[in-house]
Amino acid sequence: NFAVLFITVLSIVQTALAWRNPTAFVPATNDVPATYAFRATKSICLHGMRIRSFAQNVRCAETGTSSMPASESSRTELKYGGLQHAGVLVTNTASAVKFYTEVLGMSDVSHLRPALEYPGAFIACGNDQIHLMQLPSPDPRDGRPVHGGRDRHIAVTIASIDPLSRRLTEIGVPYTMSKSGRRALFCRDIDSNAIEFVEDTSI
């Protein structure tokens, strides 16, 4: 294929020139069957195959699209409001709800929960929620790190951790303080799910 041969030769020439001028960039074009984008001193791409050079990487696209990163305008289209809820797996919904409401002082807002095919509950902590899902868990309950900060965990903010730490001590729920030195503590629910409570005095 003459076009592919032409592009192959052109790629070698462009790479040689790029070696002398590291800032050079040749954008992809649409006037040949296979389009290539070369970044100087990166790797040579021949008909979709990557060949590593001892310089840096070069991107090549046969789809006709440029290898340039997404524009700022396209990034701003993705607008997030925050983390709406976190889902945790529990073995018994009623027992889990009792822990989250009576021990941690959160609110049961399960009236907001749609009719799902498995048991569960919605727990409110401030403006956000924790969704309890009574489903089989692939994680072991035993042998988890003592400090919840070294395990997968969810984090919520609280006005002061002092009343919570006193309550956990009275009930006998183990907890650890944040290793970072900030005002935060970690505990686990009755299903060994780790929760971090970060003090935020602005609440």
MIPA-965613 format. One record per residue (C-alpha): residue number from 0; residue in one letter; x, y, z. Coordinates in steps of 0.5 Angstrom, whole numbers. Example, Ala and Ser with C-alpha at 12.3 -4.5 7.8 and 13.67 -1.06 7.14 Angstrom:
BEGIN
PT     i   aa      c1      c2      c3
PT     0    a      25      -9      16
PT     1    s      27      -2      14
This chain:
BEGIN
PT     i   aa      c1      c2      c3
PT     0    n       0       0       0
PT     1    f       3       6      -3
PT     2    a       0      11       3
PT     3    v       2       7       8
PT     4    l       9       6       6
PT     5    f       9      14       5
PT     6    i       7      15      12
PT     7    t      12      10      14
PT     8    v      18      14      11
PT     9    l      15      21      13
PT    10    s      14      18      20
PT    11    i      22      17      20
PT    12    v      23      23      17
PT    13    q      19      27      22
PT    14    t      22      23      28
PT    15    a      29      25      26
PT    16    l      27      32      25
PT    17    a      24      32      32
PT    18    w      30      29      35
PT    19    r      34      36      33
PT    20    n      28      40      35
PT    21    p      24      37      41
PT    22    t      19      42      41
PT    23    a      16      40      34
PT    24    f       9      37      34
PT    25    v       6      35      27
PT    26    p      -2      34      28
PT    27    a      -6      28      25
PT    28    t      -9      30      18
PT    29    n     -15      27      15
PT    30    d     -12      27       7
PT    31    v      -9      20       8
PT    32    p     -12      13      10
PT    33    a      -8      12      16
PT    34    t      -7      19      20
PT    35    y      -1      20      25
PT    36    a       0      25      30
PT    37    f       8      25      32
PT    38    r      11      28      39
PT    39    a      18      30      38
PT    40    t      23      25      41
PT    41    k      17      20      43
PT    42    s      16      13      40
PT    43    i      15      12      33
PT    44    c       8       9      31
PT    45    l       8       5      25
PT    46    h       1       3      22
PT    47    g      -2       2      29
PT    48    m       4      -2      32
PT    49    r       8       2      38
PT    50    i      16       1      37
PT    51    r      19       4      44
PT    52    s      25       9      42
PT    53    f      30      11      47
PT    54    a      27      18      47
PT    55    q      20      19      50
PT    56    n      13      16      48
PT    57    v       9      18      41
PT    58    r       2      18      40
PT    59    c      -1      15      34
PT    60    a      -8      15      32
PT    61    e     -11      11      26
PT    62    t     -18      13      28
PT    63    g     -17      20      25
PT    64    t     -17      23      32
PT    65    s     -12      27      35
PT    66    s      -8      25      41
PT    67    m      -8      32      45
PT    68    p     -12      32      51
PT    69    a     -19      34      52
PT    70    s     -20      42      52
PT    71    e     -22      46      58
PT    72    s     -29      47      55
PT    73    s     -30      39      55
PT    74    r     -28      39      62
PT    75    t     -32      44      65
PT    76    e     -38      40      62
PT    77    l     -37      35      68
PT    78    k     -40      39      74
PT    79    y     -40      35      80
PT    80    g     -44      37      87
PT    81    g     -41      32      92
PT    82    l     -42      25      94
PT    83    q     -49      23      95
PT    84    h     -48      17      99
PT    85    a     -44      11     100
PT    86    g     -46       4     100
PT    87    v     -44      -1     105
PT    88    l     -46      -9     106
PT    89    v     -49     -11     112
PT    90    t     -51     -18     115
PT    91    n     -58     -16     118
PT    92    t     -61      -9     116
PT    93    a     -65      -8     123
PT    94    s     -59      -9     127
PT    95    a     -55      -5     123
PT    96    v     -60       1     123
PT    97    k     -60       0     131
PT    98    f     -52       1     131
PT    99    y     -52       7     126
PT   100    t     -58      11     130
PT   101    e     -57       9     137
PT   102    v     -50       9     137
PT   103    l     -48      13     132
PT   104    g     -54      18     133
PT   105    m     -55      18     125
PT   106    s     -62      18     122
PT   107    d     -66      13     119
PT   108    v     -69      16     113
PT   109    s     -71       9     109
PT   110    h     -78      12     107
PT   111    l     -74      15     102
PT   112    r     -71       8      99
PT   113    p     -75       5      93
PT   114    a     -77      -2      93
PT   115    l     -71      -6      92
PT   116    e     -71     -14      91
PT   117    y     -66     -14      97
PT   118    p     -67     -11     104
PT   119    g     -63      -5     106
PT   120    a     -64       2     109
PT   121    f     -62       9     108
PT   122    i     -59      13     114
PT   123    a     -58      20     114
PT   124    c     -51      23     116
PT   125    g     -52      31     115
PT   126    n     -54      32     108
PT   127    d     -51      26     106
PT   128    q     -53      19     106
PT   129    i     -51      12     108
PT   130    h     -54       6     104
PT   131    l     -54       0     108
PT   132    m     -55      -6     103
PT   133    q     -57     -13     106
PT   134    l     -53     -17     101
PT   135    p     -47     -23     101
PT   136    s     -40     -19     102
PT   137    p     -34     -22      99
PT   138    d     -30     -19     105
PT   139    p     -28     -22     111
PT   140    r     -30     -20     118
PT   141    d     -24     -22     121
PT   142    g     -17     -20     120
PT   143    r     -18     -13     118
PT   144    p     -13      -8     120
PT   145    v     -14      -5     127
PT   146    h     -14       2     125
PT   147    g     -20       3     120
PT   148    g     -15       9     116
PT   149    r     -11       3     113
PT   150    d     -18      -1     110
PT   151    r     -23       1     106
PT   152    h     -27       6     109
PT   153    i     -32      12     109
PT   154    a     -31      19     112
PT   155    v     -37      23     115
PT   156    t     -36      30     118
PT   157    i     -38      32     125
PT   158    a     -38      38     129
PT   159    s     -34      35     135
PT   160    i     -31      28     136
PT   161    d     -31      29     143
PT   162    p     -39      27     145
PT   163    l     -38      21     140
PT   164    s     -31      18     143
PT   165    r     -35      18     150
PT   166    r     -41      15     147
PT   167    l     -36       9     144
PT   168    t     -32       8     150
PT   169    e     -39       8     154
PT   170    i     -42       3     150
PT   171    g     -35      -1     149
PT   172    v     -34       0     141
PT   173    p     -27       0     140
PT   174    y     -24       6     136
PT   175    t     -17       9     134
PT   176    m     -15      16     133
PT   177    s     -13      19     126
PT   178    k      -5      18     125
PT   179    s      -5      24     121
PT   180    g      -6      28     128
PT   181    r     -12      32     125
PT   182    r     -18      31     129
PT   183    a     -21      25     127
PT   184    l     -23      18     129
PT   185    f     -24      11     126
PT   186    c     -29       6     128
PT   187    r     -33       0     125
PT   188    d     -40      -2     125
PT   189    i     -42      -9     127
PT   190    d     -41     -12     120
PT   191    s     -33      -9     120
PT   192    n     -35      -3     116
PT   193    a     -30       2     117
PT   194    i     -32       9     118
PT   195    e     -28      16     119
PT   196    f     -31      22     123
PT   197    v     -27      28     121
PT   198    e     -29      34     126
PT   199    d     -31      40     123
PT   200    t     -33      46     128
PT   201    s     -36      50     122
PT   202    i     -42      45     122
